[in-house]
Amino acid sequence: MNPRRSNRTLAGLLIIMMVIATLILSNVLFTMVTQKHFRSGVNVKDFKEPDISNTTVLKGNRGTIYDRGGEVIAQDEDTYTLVAILDKSRKGIGNVPAYVKNVDKTARLLAPKLDMKEDSIRDILQNAIDNKQYQTELGTKGKNLSKSVKESIEALELPGITFTKSVERSYPTGTFASHLIGYAQYNEQSGQIEGQMGLEKSLNTFLQGEDGIEVYQKDANGNILPGTKYTKKYAKNGNDVYLTLDRNVQLALQSSLKKTMKEVKADRGWGLVMEVETGKVLGWAGLPSFDLNKRDIKDYLDVPSQYLYEPGSVMKGITYAAALDSGNYPYNKKYDSGVFYFGTDEKGKIYRSATKVGGIQPIYDALNKNYGTISFDKGFIVSSNIAICELLTKYMDPSIYQDYVLNKFKFNQKVDIPFVENSKGNMNFTYASEKLNTGFGQGISVTALQMAQAYTAILNDGKMVRPYVVERIIDASSGKTIQQYDTKQVGQPISKKSADYVKKLMKQVIDDKMGTGHIRYKMDDVSIVAKTGTGQIANEHGQYGDIYTNSVMAAAPADDPKVMVYYAFESSEYLSYSGDPFKEVMKAALVAENITGEEGQNQETKKQNHVEWKEYTMPSLVNHTLRYAKQKLKEMDIDTVIIGNGNSIVAQFPKAGDAIMSNQRMFLLSDGAKIAMPNMKGWTKKDITAFWNLTHIEVQMEGSGSVHSQNVKTGKTISKDTIIKVKMK
């Protein structure tokens, strides 16, 4: 290396650096002396502000509420209000006008953006100028503007047009379990969006965000000085909440209840759809409801959890369960189902009399029917009140029944459901008539939530699980789970043997031609178990009138129930109404849980599939050959969908160790590059989501239920660029 050349190079670099430093220093000195920026000529005095710094609150967004499929139920949404600055003294940087200079031009360009008449905008602006207002808004059309509309207006570069930002709570689903979800709105005192009712209120501490602080300096005209803005405290968004609700089930439940209420002119209706074994609530409805955005609320009562009512004959399932489990059920005996006269002896024991005793009103079966001498099994099937009276006078002491109701089935206690306020209820159990009446659901007030919890014991081998709707709470920034809610057993009020016997009777309620649910609720494509109920409603004076609670507690499939539907309404009509809306809910629940058979199977095949219901544990098939996978799945009655033309498995759904039921689909992704379009007919949303997640090929869904048609022909080669559209019904 030449030392002289190196020295010359170094000297050259030093000279360049000195020139740059001299220019910078000259610029600073020039600005200090002349009060003007050297390059732009801007007077820096224009940037002077009496206060050294200003602060702006950075809003922390409230957490989002999702359904179990990840669809938004509640979210924060940025909105903007247009503000027109009119004062001519307002200048921007470089003495550029920062007010509305040309009213006609401004009105002409804003009109199509705001869907307003040009004359209307011109009048508002001119009137504000004439009244010497510093600024003005443009009415409702200029408020709640979306970000895209705001940006399109900013692109017009109209002097004096600015925006103020606000955040409002938005509910994309509109009417959707509205009393359960509740709503949140801006609180002037706290400066935050806060929950006012429902889950929005009870989850407020989890959903609430934390505001941040931004510091900056302004010039005398209110313009932010470049380079002075910094964040002193970062905003923190609230936590996200995932619910157990299934969108399709929820919409089907709401729609069906509306149909029923319209048919029978009912004032109130309610329903719950729940997984029997887990307690996960898939659907929750109380009508009349309201739009979460409009908040046209007629009644703030959340019917499934807070409304107390006399359940009627659905309570007979609990009474029979108590008699069976306590060893007091008369299996092979019969009783006279005629009018039930009764009295009490000197020890207070209730007895049946051949004639009326004093002024005590006798008890009749519905419509004063007399089925003659029948078995107690038959009494349950035809929903005989007299069967209950016979049980509580001759075979099971009422105190035993009371213990089962209050302590084992936990009626008259609040349900331990996280974040949902609910009522306790009451049980009148002093006089003989009260002790008998409660056995068939009169004189006892319950909530739908209590009834659903109690019936999980009957439908789930005696194990009673609590219902729940909040599945998990997630930190929005890290994705970590803060709270997780799972199945919780809250008792074992009866044995599996007792539960099985009640289920057997409930099946006959549907299958027996005399069963109270046979005509209205029997379904062609799945066998169900059910208990119907009709309860009279007492008025404010305690007298029973002509309004009834009509309900059905049902579950499917009959041999091993997985989902239950509790469906109820109040009306004077209790004899002639359609069961089709209920069936729509049950079908939606079965589809959501992937319990239905392939569309197109004949009814006999479907029934057979449900009778042969089985549960399997998914084996680990990843990194194995396709041949190995087929051999492993050979004994499992499931529909396997193989994706790709490879020979090895690279991904699977469900995952290893997960449970899978008969007639459910499992998906295996092979290592082959070529993917053929499958036949999606009959697929559920759950199936489509699994396919989408494995292949990353988007599937656009229209409607709800199961796939009815698809736009891409089966067998055609598809890729990530393929647009797949399916229609569901």
HELIX and SHEET records of a PDB file:
HELIX    1   1 PRO A    3  THR A   34  1                                  32    
HELIX    2   2 VAL A   44  PHE A   47  5                                   4    
HELIX    3   3 ILE A   93  ASN A   95  5                                   3    
HELIX    4   4 VAL A  103  LEU A  114  1                                  12    
HELIX    5   5 GLU A  118  ASP A  130  1                                  13    
HELIX    6   6 THR A  140  GLY A  142  5                                   3    
HELIX    7   7 LYS A  147  GLU A  154  1                                   8    
HELIX    8   8 SER A  178  ILE A  181  1                                   4    
HELIX    9   9 GLY A  198  SER A  202  1                                   5    
HELIX   10  10 ASN A  204  LEU A  207  1                                   4    
HELIX   11  11 ARG A  247  VAL A  264  1                                  18    
HELIX   12  12 VAL A  303  GLN A  306  1                                   4    
HELIX   13  13 GLY A  312  MET A  315  5                                   4    
HELIX   14  14 LYS A  316  ASP A  325  1                                  10    
HELIX   15  15 ALA A  366  ASN A  368  5                                   3    
HELIX   16  16 PHE A  376  ILE A  381  1                                   6    
HELIX   17  17 ASN A  385  GLU A  390  1                                   6    
HELIX   18  18 LEU A  391  TYR A  395  3                                   5    
HELIX   19  19 PRO A  398  ASP A  403  1                                   6    
HELIX   20  20 TYR A  404  LYS A  408  3                                   5    
HELIX   21  21 ALA A  432  GLY A  439  1                                   8    
HELIX   22  22 ALA A  448  LEU A  459  1                                  12    
HELIX   23  23 LYS A  496  ASP A  511  1                                  16    
HELIX   24  24 HIS A  518  TYR A  521  1                                   4    
HELIX   25  25 ASP A  580  ALA A  592  1                                  13    
HELIX   26  26 GLN A  603  VAL A  611  1                                   9    
HELIX   27  27 LEU A  626  LYS A  632  1                                   7    
HELIX   28  28 LYS A  685  THR A  695  1                                  11    
SHEET    1   A 3 ASN A  54  LEU A  58  0                                        
SHEET    2   A 3 GLY A 212  TYR A 216 -1                                        
SHEET    3   A 3 TYR A 230  LYS A 233 -1                                        
SHEET    1   B 6 GLN A 135  GLU A 137  0                                        
SHEET    2   B 6 VAL A  72  ILE A  85 -1                                        
SHEET    3   B 6 ILE A  65  TYR A  66 -1                                        
SHEET    4   B 6 ASP A 240  LEU A 243  1                                        
SHEET    5   B 6 VAL A 470  ILE A 474 -1                                        
SHEET    6   B 6 THR A 481  GLN A 484 -1                                        
SHEET    1   C 3 GLN A 135  GLU A 137  0                                        
SHEET    2   C 3 VAL A  72  ILE A  85 -1                                        
SHEET    3   C 3 ILE A 161  SER A 170 -1                                        
SHEET    1   D 2 ALA A 184  ASN A 187  0                                        
SHEET    2   D 2 GLN A 192  GLY A 195 -1                                        
SHEET    1   E 5 VAL A 281  LEU A 287  0                                        
SHEET    2   E 5 ARG A 268  GLU A 275 -1                                        
SHEET    3   E 5 VAL A 563  SER A 571 -1                                        
SHEET    4   E 5 TYR A 544  ALA A 556 -1                                        
SHEET    5   E 5 VAL A 529  ALA A 538 -1                                        
SHEET    1   F 2 LYS A 334  ASP A 336  0                                        
SHEET    2   F 2 THR A 373  SER A 375 -1                                        
SHEET    1   G 2 TYR A 341  THR A 344  0                                        
SHEET    2   G 2 ILE A 350  SER A 353 -1                                        
SHEET    1   H 2 ASN A 426  MET A 427  0                                        
SHEET    2   H 2 ILE A 444  SER A 445 -1                                        
SHEET    1   I 2 MET A 464  VAL A 465  0                                        
SHEET    2   I 2 GLN A 489  GLY A 491 -1                                        
SHEET    1   J 2 GLU A 615  THR A 617  0                                        
SHEET    2   J 2 ALA A 659  MET A 661 -1                                        
SHEET    1   K 3 ASP A 639  ILE A 643  0                                        
SHEET    2   K 3 ARG A 665  SER A 670  1                                        
SHEET    3   K 3 ILE A 649  PHE A 653 -1                                        
SHEET    1   L 2 ILE A 675  ALA A 676  0                                        
SHEET    2   L 2 THR A 717  ILE A 718 -1                                        
SHEET    1   M 3 VAL A 699  GLY A 703  0                                        
SHEET    2   M 3 ILE A 724  MET A 728  1                                        
SHEET    3   M 3 VAL A 707  GLN A 710 -1                                        
END                                                                             
